[in-house]
Structures are given as structure tokens and as C-alpha cells.
């Protein structure tokens, strides 16, 4: 060590590869415990490691990121290599992308980054790609794959740098829609200019569940940004006392990814002509359901709602195509797969509950939109009567405008894709757990 200090040279030992005994010969550096022992034997800053993620992770029990964090100041050289493990215990080297193996390359690089590592790191080993082969490439050191590895590592590092910059700019990662309760505006939300609901969210949910008045089909952004926002304003003002139940009959992932993880709350962001950004939490949606028989509980809940005398209106933003009727779907009887067939099946449940009245309201921007819904519902009802599946009285029920009405409407609204300017503005708002509507 004295000579190392005098010359300014660090001695950096590589771990055994693979990290277990071979042919009866013991290995020295194979895990966190042996590394601790080695470094403590000569506890000197010039007694260092060439830390190889591939060598260590050949044993899947080794957590390379933890070792980096513990001994970052004693690592002189970092080798980044990915390992894929097989069920029988075998392993192979893999591409450097995190998803190509089980080493956890991103977490290893995060550990180096968080520790402020300033030493050398390289992509260790590489596949032979394209024209590389015997005679023009050293086995295990394909230049193309290692170049890809370098770029991947730099990309991860740049992202980690950017996340650090955002933290320094004061952007929070803790603001979550799912934590909002009854309009209690915290200092952090107030500072960022968010408008929260002024009504008792839980009380509205309870009343809507017991006495629903409105079900909307089509859970996309136009619904959240306009009809749901109008109802939210009415609830804030105290002019109404129930929310809306949304049902999705086509893209069920919307319910799983955009509604239920956030307690059916959404965020409406409006960019004004003045450049001002208005941010409003929409809490008028009280339930989100998948409108299909395959989702038993959700479908049963829709049947229950349609049988409830309190229900006054169902509405739609499902695009003009959503009102289509296919001959094959008409032949499926009382279990159709298209939206209008499902709605007609639910209207049949309302018919059986006492021929209860209902407004069936299209909100899509298409000519004579009410007639499109009416024609589709009448087509299914007529076919079912013809097939003997429902009584003729059901067709008369949906044709009786004192019972079921299909008004026309005009809504000329869109929710445009976000521009780069909007994205930059959004990055400064601090909410990191959802996608803006």
C-alpha cells in the first residue's frame, strides 16, 4: 500500500467468475460477506474493487446494487454486465438492457449515481453482432454490442441526472390523487394551484350508490373533461347531490389504469389563451364499471342500477361507430358484444323491473345522434321479439316515448393531444402519479 500511495495507483481486485468453487478449488471473492472481509483485511482507500455485476450476479442471491451502495468509495472500476438465469440454475450473459436479464442494471446504475461515483464504468462483455466472428472479434468483446451497452448506460445516467434536477427545482413526487379526501387542500396542493372538490366526496359516493341517477357509457377523456367536469361544478355549488357512474363497454383497461387506481378521481388541466394553466380535480365520478358479462360483479352492479327507479339518464361518448349494429351480433341473442346490444339488454332489465322510464342521451358529435341510439336499440329489441327471447311488450316499451326517450344533442368539444409546451408546463406541476386528461 505505501507504494500505491506514493505512485497514486489503486489496486482493484475483480471478483471470482463464477462465484463458486470449481474443481475443488476455493474461490475468494464471491459475495457481500467475502468482499467485506477482503476490504477490512487492509482497510485502505487504495485497496479497492473492480466490481463486476456479471460475476457477482451469476449467483442470483447477490444484490449488486446493495454492494455498490455499501462500498462505493472503495470501487475503482465498475463492470456492467447483465445475467439471465435459467430454472435449472444455469445462466448466460445477456444484453445490457435491464429487461434482458435479472441483474437489475438500472438499480445498479442508480446506486452508482446516488453515491456520486466518479470512477470508471464500462459495459462488460458483449455479444458478437452482424459480421463479427472468429478472426475479427475477440470472443465476449463484440464492439457493436458494447457500443449499444455504452449508449444504454448513458441514457439511464442522463435520466437519473434529470430526475435529480427536478428534485432540485422543488418538484414533488408525493402528490397523489388517491390521497385527496373531501377537499382538504394541503399547503403543497395550494402552492401548486390545484382546485380540489368543495363537496363531501364520500357522502356523494354513498348517496349515488344507493340512489343513482346517471350512468355514462364511454370512459375516455372527453367525458372526464366535459360532462364529468360540469357535474363537478354543480356538486361544488351544492346544486346537485349525486355523482355519475361511468361504464366502459370497449376498452376495459381504461377502468383498470385511469380510474380505479385513483379512486375514480381525475385531473382536468386547461391551458388558457393567456398562458395560464387551470388545474382542477374532478371527483364527480363515483363508480367505474366494465360493461360486459365477463366481468360478473360489474355487470351485476349495472343490472342493479338499471332496476333502480332513481335512475334518470344514461348517456354516451362512444364515437359514431359505437352505435353500429352488426347482423352477427343480433344473432347472439341476449348476450351481444356490441355497446348498443348491451345497453338494450340492460333496458330489458329495467323493463322487467316495472317498465321504468329513462332518458337515453347520446353526447357524441354526430348528426341526429339521438336517432342513431334509437335505431340501434329498436333493432335489437325487434330481433329479440322475433327470436322469441323477449315479449312484444318490451319492443313497445322502448318505442314508447313517454317511457324511453332519445333526445338529440350537440357537443362540439375535443380533448387535444398535448404539445411539447404543455408537457413542459405539466412537468412543473408536481403531480407525478397520473396522466392528465
Long-range contacts (C-beta under 8 A, 24 or more apart in sequence): 1-42, 1-44, 1-46, 1-47, 4-44, 4-46, 5-46, 9-46, 10-45, 10-46, 10-48, 10-76, 11-46, 11-47, 11-48, 12-48, 12-49, 12-50, 12-75, 12-76, 12-77, 13-38, 13-48, 13-49, 13-50, 14-50, 14-52, 14-55, 14-79, 15-49, 15-50, 15-51, 15-52, 15-55, 15-56, 16-55, 17-52, 17-54, 17-55, 17-58, 18-55, 18-58, 18-59, 18-91, 19-55, 19-56, 19-58, 19-59, 19-62, 20-59, 30-56, 30-59, 31-56, 31-59, 31-61, 31-62, 32-62, 32-63, 32-66, 32-67, 32-70, 35-67, 35-71, 39-71, 39-74, 45-73, 45-74, 47-74, 48-74, 48-75, 48-76, 48-77, 49-74, 49-75, 49-76, 49-77, 50-75, 50-76, 50-77, 50-78, 50-79, 51-75, 51-77, 51-78, 51-79, 52-79, 52-81, 52-124, 53-78, 53-79, 53-80, 53-81, 53-82, 53-83, 53-103, 53-105, 53-108, 53-124, 54-79, 54-81, 54-82, 54-83, 54-93, 54-103, 54-124, 54-125, 55-79, 55-81, 57-81, 57-83, 57-101, 57-102, 57-103, 57-104, 58-83, 58-91, 60-85, 60-102, 64-103, 64-104, 64-108, 64-111, 65-104, 65-107, 65-108, 65-110, 65-111, 66-111, 68-108, 68-111, 68-112, 68-115, 68-117, 69-111, 69-114, 69-115, 72-111, 72-112, 72-115, 72-116, 72-117, 73-115, 75-117, 75-119, 76-119, 76-120, 77-119, 77-120, 77-121, 77-122, 78-112, 78-117, 78-119, 78-120, 78-121, 78-122, 79-121, 79-122, 79-124, 80-105, 80-108, 80-109, 80-121, 80-122, 80-123, 80-124, 80-149, 80-153, 81-123, 81-124, 81-125, 93-125, 93-127, 93-140, 95-127, 95-145, 95-148, 95-149, 96-123, 96-145, 96-148, 96-149, 96-152, 96-153, 97-152, 105-152, 105-153, 105-156, 106-156, 109-153, 109-156, 109-157, 109-160, 110-156, 110-160, 113-157, 113-160, 113-161, 121-153, 122-146, 122-150, 123-149, 123-150, 123-152, 123-153, 166-427, 169-428, 171-427, 171-428, 171-430, 171-432, 172-430, 172-432, 173-430, 173-432, 175-430, 175-431, 175-432, 175-433, 176-262, 176-431, 176-433, 177-262, 177-263, 177-265, 177-266, 177-267, 177-281, 177-431, 177-433, 177-434, 178-261, 178-262, 178-263, 178-265, 178-433, 180-263, 180-265, 180-281, 180-283, 188-430, 192-279, 192-429, 192-430, 192-431, 193-277, 193-279, 194-267, 194-279, 194-280, 194-281, 194-431, 195-278, 195-279, 195-280, 195-281, 196-281, 197-232, 197-235, 197-236, 197-281, 197-283, 198-235, 198-236, 199-235, 199-236, 199-238, 199-283, 201-283, 204-235, 204-241, 204-242, 204-243, 204-283, 204-284, 204-286, 205-243, 205-286, 205-287, 207-241, 207-242, 208-242, 208-243, 208-244, 208-245, 208-286, 208-287, 209-286, 209-287, 211-242, 211-308, 211-310, 212-242, 212-245, 212-305, 212-308, 212-310, 212-311, 213-242, 213-310, 213-311, 213-312, 213-313, 214-242, 214-243, 214-244, 214-245, 214-311, 214-312, 214-313, 214-314, 214-315, 215-244, 215-245, 215-246, 215-247, 215-302, 215-305, 215-306, 215-311, 215-313, 215-314, 215-315, 216-244, 216-245, 216-246, 216-247, 216-314, 216-315, 216-316, 216-317, 217-246, 217-247, 217-248, 217-249, 217-291, 217-314, 217-315, 217-316, 217-317, 217-318, 217-339, 217-343, 218-246, 218-248, 218-249, 218-316, 218-317, 218-318, 218-319, 218-322, 219-246, 219-247, 219-248, 219-251, 219-254, 219-255, 219-258, 219-259, 219-288, 220-251, 220-254, 220-317, 221-415, 221-437, 222-317, 222-413, 222-414, 222-415, 223-317, 223-363, 224-266, 224-268, 224-282, 224-285, 224-437, 225-268, 225-413, 225-415, 225-437, 226-411, 226-413, 227-315, 227-317, 227-363, 228-266, 228-282, 228-284, 228-285, 229-268, 229-280, 229-282, 229-284, 231-284, 232-280, 232-282, 232-283, 232-284, 235-283, 235-284, 242-286, 243-283, 243-284, 243-285, 243-286, 244-284, 244-285, 244-286, 245-285, 245-286, 245-287, 245-288, 245-289, 245-305, 246-285, 246-287, 246-288, 246-289, 247-288, 247-289, 247-290, 247-291, 247-302, 248-288, 248-289, 248-290, 248-291, 249-291, 249-292, 249-318, 249-322, 249-339, 249-342, 250-318, 250-322, 250-339, 252-290, 252-292, 252-295, 255-288, 255-289, 255-290, 258-434, 258-435, 259-285, 259-288, 260-288, 261-434, 262-433, 262-434, 264-288, 266-434, 266-437, 267-431, 267-434, 267-436, 267-437, 268-437, 269-422, 269-426, 269-429, 269-436, 269-437, 271-422, 271-425, 277-425, 277-429, 279-429, 282-437, 291-339, 291-342, 292-337, 292-342, 293-335, 302-346, 303-346, 303-349, 306-346, 306-347, 306-349, 306-350, 306-353, 307-349, 307-350, 307-352, 307-353, 307-356, 308-353, 309-353, 309-354, 309-356, 311-350, 311-356, 311-358, 312-358, 312-359, 313-358, 313-359, 313-360, 313-361, 314-343, 314-358, 314-359, 314-360, 314-361, 315-361, 315-362, 315-363, 316-361, 316-362, 316-363, 316-364, 316-373, 317-363, 317-364, 318-364, 319-364, 320-364, 320-366, 320-372, 322-364, 323-362, 323-364, 323-369, 323-372, 323-373, 323-375, 323-376, 324-376, 325-375, 325-376, 325-379, 325-380, 330-379, 330-380, 330-383, 333-384, 333-387, 333-389, 334-384, 334-389, 334-390, 336-380, 340-373, 340-376, 340-377, 340-379, 340-380, 341-380, 343-373, 343-377, 344-376, 344-377, 344-380, 344-381, 344-384, 344-398, 345-380, 347-377, 347-381, 347-397, 347-398, 347-404, 348-381, 348-384, 348-390, 348-394, 351-393, 351-394, 351-397, 351-398, 355-397, 355-403, 356-403, 357-402, 357-403, 357-404, 358-403, 358-404, 358-405, 359-405, 359-407, 360-404, 360-405, 360-406, 361-406, 361-407, 361-409, 362-406, 362-408, 362-409, 363-409, 363-411, 364-411, 365-410, 365-411, 365-412, 365-413, 368-408, 369-408, 369-409, 370-406, 370-407, 370-408, 370-409, 371-406, 371-408, 373-406, 374-406, 377-404, 377-406
